């Protein structure tokens, strides 16, 4: 009997567990269904947005009792992650608030918490979208207009804080201004004097703020035909225009207007007092930018008009398109489809808006959000999806860029070259080159012929020499790249008169017979030291340039068949390289020989120097010194040389960042291990926890060694930047003095390229250079320096000021 009863009990337990499991899975299904309904509301369907909202409100109202927290979380997530549907979700919250006042209050509290957390965690976009959502809730009678104005006033108070970085004050003003298109009309009708007072405070701040950074961030140095406006100035002009129009805009969808009779009877909530978190040194604020303009209404053919530069619609359209790129940039096909499915495409010349926004992203200063190829691949997909219109708009944009290239920022020039060459490679290298014939009459250093020359060099990397020759008209002969072949001097006609020819031939035979590195060293011993320091052969810094000459040129010539052959040769004879590259002078000599062999093949030079850096055969400082050496004068304005410099600086920066991360990680592990061991000691013996494993725990000696390594890396990094900036100052100062002495205009093409490259180094590596700005100011960028050079430094410092 007992056994039987026990069995029955077992059955009951099984049934109970099964019911519980079934209930959990049913709840999960309902939650998933609710999430799907909320996320998809307002998307294209046979019924209107209003009827969708009515249906969804009925469903959510019924489930509020059981799934209240889940619904709160989903709605607050949608507010931040789907800002393009802001007004749909505020209407939904408004209708729920009208039916359930308590839920409305809980949601407002939830959104306020999200807003505060975003500010604390420096999630600036999330904070701005949360603020916009709270503001739009005023339109839905969920939040009172007076409490929102109090919040906006509190945010504008930040503009009077002192001393804090201007970028902090700028962001708070921008957040308020960018919210006004949604709520301005309502505030104007209900609280006009308070709104005017708020706008007056903003205007006072904007009139007194510094714009020293402006010139560093411009795509073009001239304002014709489109002004290059600073982002806050542009948005302020757009808001003023909106105010003139009585806050009536034509872009934002406002579904709550259809429910006005329901919403106006709802009780409103007051926002609690929200105090922005005080500034902290660790906080990083968004950097300022310049609003990119390429088209105006005269560029667009018949069809909808392009909104004016100072109409709020232009701001709203551009922000929406930027957001689509942000969400879908990883999937180029989806991104292109979403851009073309823009909800207001019938009201604007969509292709022109999309192309302008993509180029705005590509040319964004100091650096684009994503890799250059992201924008190139999206443009290709757009051309495939709209072959009848988009290629023509893109060709028109390219023409505009080429015609205005004389005043284009050097960094943007590089990005334009990279994009155009990549785009050509995807469309059979077809272009109407004859239309650009006039550039052939200009000096070779002028940006137009220089652009074509650099594009052809990049096309060469994506194709082959004969293809490039065939695609160009004969008139462009002088701009064509030369055949990318090694220039091995020990096989040339003059080889017999060269000192190392005999040994070079022995070396070729030995390497082909798969000799060892030691055998190579023995062969090289036969070479005399014919260098400048031959008399100092015993000194520590002495090196034999002839040995380096023969070894580097012979080995790399044998590996010239492909990148892989060259890499294999460098790896196999790494010990020989290290033995020869014992000083910086020797490393510069190695680089000189790489250049001598491969000067007709820019890409080979870039990848070989990258390999020499990775294998630590040459130091970053040696590469920087070599780039500014006299022998590279003829190459100084060519893009590949700066590609080498930037990859060198990036290599150093990555090394420092990696060591910094490892040190912080080790310190964290050490402190955690120490605290857990002290906790376990405090506990009573019977309850003692398992001892903390020491496998991952670093010792204090290890942490000290890591600190020393990081310190040494920081010294090397600082030295690299000092070398680069010192050389820039020397050559630019020399040019300016010489021009002054000769009575010539210093503003030559060479000068503009060089000052542009100096600015590029500052902006491209701004996060790392910023650490040394006070050192640079003390040692190099002193007040007695020419103002042209000093301005570049001051503009850079102003970016984070």
C-alpha positions in Angstrom: 0.0 0.0 0.0 2.8 2.3 1.0 4.4 1.7 -2.3 1.2 2.3 -4.2 0.5 5.6 -2.3 4.0 6.7 -3.0 3.5 6.0 -6.7 0.3 8.1 -6.7 2.1 10.9 -5.1 4.7 10.7 -7.7 2.1 11.0 -10.4 0.7 14.2 -8.7 4.2 15.6 -8.5 4.8 14.9 -12.2 1.6 16.5 -13.1 2.3 19.6 -11.0 5.8 20.0 -12.6 4.4 19.5 -16.0 1.7 22.1 -15.5 4.3 24.5 -14.2 6.5 23.9 -17.2 3.5 24.3 -19.5 2.5 27.6 -17.8 6.1 29.0 -18.2 6.2 28.1 -21.9 2.7 29.6 -22.4 3.9 32.8 -20.7 7.0 32.9 -22.9 4.8 32.6 -26.0 2.6 35.4 -24.9 5.6 37.6 -24.1 7.2 36.9 -27.5 3.8 37.7 -29.2 3.5 41.0 -27.3 7.1 41.9 -28.2 6.5 41.1 -31.9 3.3 43.2 -31.9 4.9 46.2 -30.3 8.0 46.1 -32.5 6.0 45.8 -35.7 3.3 48.4 -35.0 3.2 51.1 -37.7 5.1 49.0 -40.3 3.6 48.7 -43.7 0.3 46.8 -43.6 -3.1 46.9 -45.2 -4.6 48.8 -42.2 -3.7 52.3 -41.1 -1.3 53.2 -38.2 -4.3 54.5 -36.2 -6.3 51.2 -36.4 -3.0 49.2 -35.6 -2.6 51.3 -32.5 -6.2 50.8 -31.4 -5.9 47.1 -31.7 -2.5 47.0 -29.9 -3.8 49.1 -27.0 -6.7 46.6 -26.5 -4.2 43.7 -26.4 -1.7 45.4 -24.1 -4.4 46.7 -21.7 -5.7 43.1 -21.2 -2.1 41.9 -20.5 -0.9 44.8 -18.3 -1.7 42.9 -15.1 0.5 39.9 -15.9 3.2 41.4 -18.2 3.5 45.0 -16.9 7.3 44.9 -16.5 7.9 43.2 -19.8 5.7 45.8 -21.6 7.5 48.7 -19.8 10.9 47.3 -20.8 10.0 46.7 -24.5 8.5 50.2 -24.9 11.5 52.0 -23.3 13.8 49.9 -25.5 11.8 50.9 -28.6 12.1 54.6 -27.6 15.9 54.4 -27.7 16.5 51.8 -30.4 13.8 52.9 -32.9 13.8 56.7 -32.8 12.3 56.8 -36.3 9.0 55.4 -34.8 9.1 57.8 -31.8 5.7 59.4 -32.4 4.0 56.0 -32.9 5.2 54.7 -29.6 4.4 58.0 -27.8 0.9 57.7 -29.1 0.7 54.1 -27.9 1.9 55.2 -24.4 -0.6 58.1 -24.5 -3.5 55.8 -25.2 -2.4 53.4 -22.5 -2.1 56.3 -20.1 -5.6 57.5 -20.9 -6.9 54.0 -19.9 -4.5 53.3 -17.1 -3.0 56.3 -15.3 -0.9 54.2 -13.0 0.9 52.5 -15.9 1.5 55.9 -17.5 3.3 57.1 -14.4 5.3 53.9 -14.2 6.4 54.3 -17.8 7.4 58.0 -17.3 9.5 56.9 -14.3 11.1 54.1 -16.4 12.0 56.5 -19.2 13.4 59.0 -16.8 15.6 56.3 -15.3 16.7 55.3 -18.9 17.6 58.9 -19.6 19.6 59.4 -16.4 21.5 56.1 -16.9 22.3 57.0 -20.5 23.8 60.4 -19.3 25.9 58.6 -16.6 27.2 56.0 -19.0 28.0 58.6 -21.7 25.5 57.0 -24.2 24.8 60.3 -25.8 22.6 59.2 -28.7 20.5 57.1 -26.3 20.1 60.1 -24.0 19.1 62.3 -26.9 16.5 59.8 -28.1 15.1 59.4 -24.5 14.8 63.2 -24.2 13.0 63.4 -27.6 10.6 60.6 -26.4 9.9 62.4 -23.1 9.3 65.6 -25.1 6.9 64.0 -27.5 4.9 62.6 -24.6 3.9 66.2 -24.0 2.0 66.1 -27.4 0.2 63.0 -26.1 -0.9 64.6 -22.8 1.2 62.1 -20.8 3.7 64.7 -19.5 3.0 68.4 -18.6 4.6 71.1 -20.7 5.8 73.0 -17.7 7.7 70.0 -16.3 9.4 69.4 -19.7 10.4 73.1 -19.9 11.9 72.8 -16.4 14.0 69.8 -17.6 15.1 71.7 -20.8 16.0 74.7 -18.7 18.1 72.5 -16.4 19.9 71.1 -19.4 20.7 74.6 -20.7 22.1 75.4 -17.3 25.0 73.2 -18.2 26.0 75.8 -20.9 26.9 78.1 -18.0 29.1 75.5 -16.1 32.7 76.5 -15.6 35.4 75.1 -16.1 34.1 72.2 -18.2 35.0 71.3 -21.8 33.0 73.2 -24.4 32.1 69.8 -26.0 30.0 69.0 -22.9 28.1 72.3 -23.0 27.7 71.9 -26.8 26.1 68.5 -26.4 23.5 69.6 -23.9 22.5 72.5 -26.1 22.4 70.3 -29.2 20.2 67.7 -27.3 17.7 70.5 -26.5 17.7 72.0 -30.0 17.3 68.7 -31.7 14.2 67.9 -29.5 12.3 71.1 -30.3 11.0 70.1 -33.8 8.9 67.4 -32.1 7.5 69.6 -29.2 8.1 73.2 -30.3 4.5 73.7 -31.6 2.9 72.5 -28.3 5.3 74.5 -26.1 4.6 77.6 -28.3 0.9 77.3 -27.9 1.0 76.6 -24.1 4.1 78.3 -22.8 5.3 80.8 -25.4 7.1 83.1 -23.0 9.0 80.2 -21.3 10.0 78.8 -24.7 11.2 82.2 -25.9 13.2 82.6 -22.7 14.8 79.2 -23.3 15.7 80.1 -26.9 17.2 83.4 -25.8 19.5 81.5 -23.4 20.6 79.2 -26.2 21.3 82.2 -28.5 23.4 83.9 -25.8 25.5 80.7 -25.5 25.9 80.2 -29.2 27.1 83.7 -29.7 29.9 83.4 -27.2 31.2 79.9 -27.8 34.5 79.3 -29.5 34.6 77.9 -33.1 38.4 77.5 -33.4 37.9 73.9 -34.4 35.7 74.8 -37.4 38.4 75.0 -40.1 40.0 71.7 -39.1 36.6 69.9 -39.7 35.7 71.5 -43.1 35.6 69.3 -46.2 36.3 72.3 -48.3 38.3 75.4 -47.4 35.9 77.8 -49.3 32.2 78.4 -48.8 31.2 78.6 -52.4 28.8 77.3 -53.6 27.6 75.8 -50.3 28.6 77.2 -46.8 30.4 74.7 -44.6 28.5 75.4 -41.4 29.3 74.2 -37.9 26.6 71.8 -36.7 25.2 73.9 -33.9 25.1 77.1 -36.0 23.3 75.2 -38.8 20.8 73.6 -36.4 20.2 77.0 -34.7 19.5 78.6 -38.1 17.0 75.7 -38.9 15.3 76.2 -35.5 15.0 79.9 -36.1 13.4 79.3 -39.5 11.0 76.8 -37.8 10.1 79.5 -35.2 9.4 81.9 -38.1 7.0 79.3 -39.6 5.2 79.1 -36.2 6.8 75.8 -35.4 4.9 74.0 -38.3 7.0 71.3 -40.0 6.0 68.9 -42.8 8.1 65.8 -42.0 7.2 64.3 -38.7 4.3 61.7 -38.7 2.0 62.6 -35.8 -0.6 59.8 -35.3 -1.6 61.2 -31.9 -3.6 63.9 -33.7 -6.2 61.3 -34.7 -6.7 60.5 -31.0 -6.8 64.0 -29.7 -10.3 63.7 -28.2 -9.2 60.7 -26.1 -5.7 62.0 -25.2 -6.8 65.5 -24.1 -9.0 64.0 -21.3 -6.1 62.0 -19.8 -4.4 63.1 -16.6 -0.8 64.3 -17.0 2.3 63.4 -15.1 5.0 65.8 -13.9 8.6 64.9 -14.6 10.7 64.7 -11.4 13.6 67.1 -11.1 16.5 65.7 -13.2 20.0 67.0 -12.6 22.6 66.2 -15.3 25.5 64.3 -13.8 28.5 66.6 -13.1 31.5 66.5 -15.5 34.1 63.8 -14.9 37.5 63.6 -16.5 36.8 60.1 -17.8 33.7 61.3 -19.7 34.1 61.5 -23.5 31.7 63.8 -25.3 30.8 63.7 -29.0 33.2 65.9 -31.0 31.8 68.8 -33.1 31.3 68.4 -36.8 30.6 70.5 -39.9 27.4 69.9 -41.8 28.1 68.5 -45.3 26.4 70.1 -48.2 26.8 68.9 -51.8 23.4 69.7 -53.5 20.8 72.4 -53.5 17.4 72.5 -55.3 19.1 73.7 -58.6 21.0 70.4 -58.9 17.9 68.3 -58.8 15.8 67.8 -61.9 12.0 67.9 -62.1 10.3 66.3 -59.2 10.0 67.1 -55.5 12.1 70.0 -54.3 15.1 69.5 -52.1 14.4 71.2 -48.7 16.6 74.3 -48.2 19.8 74.1 -46.1 18.1 76.0 -43.2 14.7 74.2 -43.3 14.1 71.8 -40.4 13.0 69.2 -42.9 16.6 68.9 -44.2 17.8 68.2 -40.6 15.1 65.6 -40.0 15.6 63.8 -43.3 19.4 63.7 -42.9 19.2 62.4 -39.3 16.8 59.7 -40.3 19.0 58.5 -43.2 22.1 58.6 -40.9 20.2 56.4 -38.5 19.3 53.9 -41.2 23.0 53.6 -42.1 23.9 53.2 -38.4 21.4 50.3 -38.0 22.1 48.5 -41.2 25.7 49.3 -42.1 26.9 45.7 -41.6 24.6 44.4 -44.3 25.0 46.4 -47.4 22.0 44.9 -49.3 19.7 45.5 -46.4 21.1 49.0 -45.9 20.5 50.0 -49.5 17.0 48.5 -49.5 16.1 50.4 -46.3 17.5 53.7 -47.6 15.4 53.4 -50.8 12.3 52.4 -48.7 12.6 55.8 -46.8 9.0 56.5 -45.7 8.9 60.1 -47.1 10.5 59.3 -50.5 7.7 60.9 -52.5 8.2 64.3 -50.7 11.9 64.6 -51.5 14.4 63.9 -54.3 15.5 60.7 -52.4 18.5 59.7 -54.5 20.1 63.1 -54.0 19.4 63.0 -50.3 20.9 59.5 -49.9 24.0 60.3 -52.0 24.7 63.5 -50.0 24.3 61.7 -46.7 26.6 58.8 -47.7 29.3 61.3 -48.8 28.7 63.2 -45.5 29.5 60.0 -43.7 32.5 59.2 -45.9 34.0 62.7 -45.5 33.2 63.1 -41.8 36.0 64.7 -39.9 38.2 63.7 -38.1 37.4 60.1 -39.1 34.3 58.4 -40.7 32.2 56.2 -38.4 32.9 53.1 -40.5 35.5 51.8 -43.0 35.6 53.6 -46.3 34.5 50.3 -48.1 31.2 50.3 -46.1 30.0 53.4 -48.0 31.5 52.2 -51.3 29.6 48.9 -51.1 26.3 50.5 -50.1 26.6 52.9 -53.1 27.2 49.9 -55.4 24.1 48.1 -54.0 22.0 51.3 -54.5 23.2 51.5 -58.1 22.0 47.9 -58.6 18.6 48.5 -57.0 17.9 51.8 -58.9 19.9 51.5 -62.2 17.8 54.1 -63.9 18.5 57.0 -61.5 21.2 56.4 -58.9 24.2 56.0 -61.2 23.4 59.3 -62.8 23.1 61.1 -59.5 26.4 59.5 -58.3 28.1 60.6 -61.6 26.8 64.1 -61.0 28.1 64.0 -57.4 31.5 62.8 -58.6 31.7 65.6 -61.1 30.9 68.1 -58.4 33.6 66.7 -56.1 36.2 66.7 -58.9 35.4 70.3 -59.9 35.7 71.4 -56.2 38.7 69.3 -55.4 41.1 72.3 -55.5 39.9 73.3 -52.0 39.2 69.8 -50.6 40.6 68.8 -47.3 43.6 66.4 -47.7 42.0 63.6 -45.6 38.8 63.8 -47.7 41.0 63.8 -50.9 42.4 60.4 -49.9 38.9 59.0 -49.1 37.6 60.3 -52.4 40.5 58.5 -54.2 39.9 55.3 -52.3 36.1 55.3 -53.0 36.3 56.3 -56.7 38.9 53.6 -57.5 36.9 51.0 -55.7 33.7 52.1 -57.5 35.4 52.0 -60.9 36.7 48.5 -60.2 33.1 47.3 -59.7 31.8 48.9 -63.0 34.5 47.7 -65.5 36.7 50.8 -64.9 34.3 52.7 -67.2 34.4 56.5 -66.9 34.1 59.5 -69.3 37.7 60.6 -68.9 37.6 63.0 -71.9 35.4 65.4 -69.9 38.4 65.9 -67.5 41.0 66.6 -70.2 41.5 70.2 -69.0 43.4 68.9 -65.9 46.2 67.7 -68.2 47.2 71.4 -68.7 47.7 71.9 -65.0 50.9 71.4 -62.9 51.3 67.8 -61.8 51.1 68.8 -58.2 47.7 70.4 -58.7 44.9 68.4 -57.0 43.1 67.5 -60.2 45.8 65.7 -62.2 47.1 64.4 -58.8 43.7 62.9 -58.1 43.6 61.0 -61.4 47.2 59.8 -60.9 46.3 58.5 -57.4 43.1 56.9 -58.6 45.0 55.0 -61.3 47.6 53.8 -58.7 44.7 52.5 -56.6 43.1 50.9 -59.6 46.4 49.2 -60.3 46.0 47.5 -56.9 42.6 46.2 -57.9 43.5 45.2 -61.5 46.7 44.9 -63.6 48.9 47.3 -65.5 47.8 46.5 -69.0 44.1 46.9 -68.0 44.8 50.4 -66.7 46.7 51.4 -69.8 43.8 50.2 -72.0 41.1 51.9 -70.1 42.7 55.4 -70.4 42.7 57.7 -73.4 46.2 58.2 -74.9 46.2 61.9 -73.9 46.5 60.7 -70.2 49.8 59.0 -70.9 51.8 61.1 -68.4 49.5 60.3 -65.6 49.6 56.5 -66.1 51.5 54.4 -63.4 54.7 52.8 -64.6 55.0 49.0 -64.9 55.2 47.7 -61.3 58.5 45.8 -61.7 61.4 45.5 -59.3 64.5 47.6 -60.2 67.3 45.2 -59.3 70.5 47.1 -59.8 72.8 44.0 -59.6 71.2 42.7 -62.8 71.3 46.0 -64.7 73.8 47.1 -67.4 75.8 49.1 -64.8 76.0 46.1 -62.4 79.6 45.3 -63.5 80.8 48.6 -61.9 79.0 48.1 -58.6 81.0 46.9 -55.6 78.6 44.2 -54.4 77.7 42.5 -57.7 79.9 39.4 -57.3 78.6 38.7 -53.8 75.0 39.4 -54.9 75.4 36.7 -57.6 76.8 34.3 -55.0 73.9 35.1 -52.7 71.3 34.4 -55.5 72.9 30.9 -56.1 73.0 30.2 -52.3 69.4 31.2 -51.6 68.1 29.2 -54.6 70.0 26.2 -53.2 68.0 26.7 -49.9 70.9 27.9 -47.8 70.6 28.7 -44.0 70.7 32.2 -42.5 74.2 31.4 -41.1 75.5 30.7 -44.6 74.1 34.0 -45.8 75.9 35.8 -43.0 79.2 34.1 -44.1 78.7 35.2 -47.7 78.0 38.8 -46.6 81.3 38.9 -44.6 83.2 39.1 -47.8 81.8 42.6 -48.4 84.0 45.6 -47.3 82.4 48.5 -45.3 82.2 51.2 -47.9 79.8 53.4 -45.8 80.4 56.9 -44.4 81.2 55.3 -41.0 83.7 52.8 -42.4 86.4 54.4 -40.1 84.2 53.8 -37.1 83.7 50.1 -37.7 84.3 49.3 -34.0 81.7 51.9 -32.8 78.4 50.7 -31.5 76.3 52.5 -34.1 78.4 51.4 -37.1 76.8 49.3 -39.8 77.9 48.2 -43.3 75.5 49.7 -45.9 76.9 47.5 -48.6 76.0 44.4 -46.7 72.4 45.7 -46.3 72.3 46.8 -49.9 73.3 43.4 -51.3 71.2 41.3 -48.9 68.0 43.3 -48.9 67.8 43.9 -52.7 68.9 40.4 -53.6 66.5 38.6 -51.2 63.5 40.8 -52.0 64.1 40.5 -55.7 64.1 36.8 -55.4 60.8 37.0 -53.5 59.3 39.5 -56.0 56.9 37.1 -57.6 54.2 37.8 -55.0 53.5 39.2 -51.5 53.6 35.6 -50.1 57.1 35.0 -51.6 58.4 38.2 -50.1 56.9 37.4 -46.7 58.4 33.9 -46.8 61.8 35.3 -47.6 61.6 37.8 -44.8 60.5 35.1 -42.3 63.2 32.7 -43.3 66.1 35.2 -43.1 64.7 37.1 -40.1 67.9 36.5 -38.1 70.0 38.1 -40.8 67.7 41.1 -41.0 67.9 41.5 -37.2 71.7 41.2 -37.2 72.0 43.9 -39.9 69.3 46.2 -38.4 71.1 46.8 -35.2 70.8 50.7 -35.2 68.3 53.2 -36.5 70.7 54.2 -39.2 70.9 50.6 -40.4 67.1 50.3 -40.3 66.8 53.5 -42.5 69.3 51.9 -44.8 67.1 48.8 -45.1 64.1 51.0 -45.9 66.1 53.0 -48.5 67.0 49.7 -50.3 63.3 48.5 -50.2 62.5 51.8 -51.9 65.3 51.6 -54.4 64.1 48.1 -55.5 60.3 48.7 -55.4 59.9 52.4 -56.2 57.7 51.5 -59.2 55.4 49.3 -57.1 53.8 51.4 -54.3 51.6 48.6 -52.9 54.6 46.2 -52.6 56.4 48.9 -50.6 53.5 49.4 -48.3 53.1 45.7 -47.5 56.8 45.0 -47.2 57.3 47.9 -44.7 54.2 46.7 -42.8 55.8 43.3 -42.6 59.2 44.7 -41.4 57.3 46.6 -38.7 55.3 43.5 -37.6 58.5 41.3 -37.5 60.2 44.1 -35.5 63.1 44.4 -38.0 62.6 48.1 -38.2 61.2 50.5 -35.5 58.4 52.9 -36.0 60.7 55.9 -35.4 63.1 54.7 -38.2 60.1 54.6 -40.7 59.1 58.2 -39.7 62.7 59.5 -40.0 63.0 57.8 -43.4 59.8 59.3 -44.7 61.0 62.8 -44.0 64.6 62.1 -45.4 65.9 64.0 -48.4 65.9 61.0 -50.7 62.0 60.8 -50.3 61.5 64.5 -51.4 60.2 63.4 -54.8 57.7 61.0 -53.2 56.6 63.4 -50.5 53.2 64.4 -51.9 52.2 60.8 -53.0 49.5 59.1 -51.1 51.3 55.8 -50.5 54.0 57.4 -48.4 51.4 58.8 -46.0 49.6 55.4 -46.0 53.0 54.0 -44.7 53.3 56.7 -42.0 49.7 56.2 -40.8 50.1 52.4 -40.6 53.3 52.9 -38.7 51.6 55.3 -36.2 48.6 52.9 -35.9 51.0 50.0 -35.2 52.5 52.0 -32.3 49.1 53.1 -31.0 47.7 49.5 -31.0 50.8 48.3 -29.1 50.3 51.0 -26.4 46.5 50.3 -26.2 47.1 46.5 -25.9 49.7 47.0 -23.1 47.4 49.4 -21.3 44.5 46.9 -21.5 46.6 44.0 -20.3 47.9 46.1 -17.3 44.4 47.2 -16.3 43.2 43.6 -16.6 46.0 42.3 -14.5 45.4 45.0 -11.8 41.7 44.1 -11.7 42.4 40.4 -11.3 45.0 41.1 -8.6 42.6 43.3 -6.6 39.7 40.7 -7.0 41.9 37.9 -5.9 43.1 39.9 -2.8 39.6 40.8 -1.8 38.2 37.3 -2.3 41.1 35.8 -0.2 40.4 38.4 2.6 36.7 37.5 2.5 37.4 33.8 2.9 39.6 34.5 5.8 36.9 36.4 7.6 34.4 33.5 7.3 34.1 30.8 10.0 36.2 27.7 9.5 33.3 25.3 9.0 31.8 27.6 6.3 35.1 28.2 4.5 34.7 28.6 0.8 36.8 26.8 -1.8 40.2 28.6 -2.0 40.4 31.1 -4.9 42.4 29.6 -7.8 45.8 31.3 -8.3 46.2 30.1 -11.9 45.0 33.4 -13.4 46.1 35.6 -10.5 49.1 37.8 -11.6 51.8 38.5 -9.1 52.8 42.0 -8.0 56.2 41.5 -9.8 54.3 40.7 -13.0 52.2 43.9 -12.7 55.4 45.9 -12.1 57.0 44.5 -15.2 53.8 45.3 -17.2 53.9 48.9 -15.9 57.5 49.2 -17.0 56.7 47.8 -20.4 53.8 50.3 -20.8 56.0 53.2 -19.7 58.6 52.2 -22.3 55.9 52.0 -25.0 54.6 55.4 -24.0 58.1 56.8 -24.3 58.5 55.3 -27.8 55.0 56.6 -28.8 55.8 60.1 -27.6 59.2 60.0 -29.4 57.5 58.9 -32.6 55.0 61.8 -32.5 57.8 64.3 -31.6 59.9 63.1 -34.6 56.9 63.4 -37.0 55.8 66.9 -35.8 59.3 68.2 -35.5 60.1 67.2 -39.1 56.8 68.8 -40.3 57.7 72.0 -38.5 61.2 72.0 -40.0 60.2 71.6 -43.6 57.2 73.9 -43.4 59.2 76.7 -41.6 62.0 76.3 -44.2 59.5 76.7 -47.1 57.9 79.8 -45.5 61.3 81.5 -44.8 62.6 80.7 -48.3 59.3 82.0 -49.9 59.6 85.2 -47.8 63.3 85.7 -48.7 62.6 85.2 -52.4 59.4 87.3 -52.3 57.3 84.4 -53.6 53.7 83.4 -52.5 54.2 80.5 -50.0 50.7 79.1 -50.8 51.9 76.6 -53.4 50.4 73.2 -54.1 53.3 71.5 -52.2 52.6 73.7 -49.2 48.9 72.9 -49.2 49.6 69.2 -49.4 52.1 69.3 -46.6 50.0 71.4 -44.2 47.1 69.1 -45.0 49.2 66.1 -44.1 50.2 67.7 -40.8 46.5 68.3 -40.1 45.7 64.7 -41.1 48.2 63.2 -38.6 46.6 65.3 -35.8 43.1 64.3 -36.7 43.5 60.7 -37.7 45.3 59.9 -34.4 43.7 62.5 -32.2 42.9 60.1 -29.3 46.6 59.2 -28.8 48.1 62.6 -29.7 45.8 64.3 -27.2 47.8 62.7 -24.4 50.9 64.6 -25.4 49.3 68.0 -26.3 50.9 69.8 -23.4 54.4 68.3 -24.2 53.9 69.3 -27.9 52.9 72.8 -26.9 56.0 73.2 -24.6 58.6 71.6 -27.0 57.4 72.2 -30.6 54.3 74.3 -31.0 55.6 77.4 -29.2 54.3 80.9 -29.6 57.3 82.0 -31.8 56.3 79.5 -34.5 54.7 80.7 -37.8 50.9 81.3 -37.3 50.0 79.0 -40.3 51.6 76.0 -38.6 50.5 77.0 -35.1 46.8 77.3 -36.2 46.7 73.6 -37.1 47.8 72.7 -33.6 45.3 75.1 -31.9 42.4 73.8 -34.1 43.3 70.3 -33.0 43.4 71.2 -29.3 40.0 73.0 -29.7 38.3 69.7 -30.7 38.2 68.5 -27.1 38.3 71.8 -25.4 
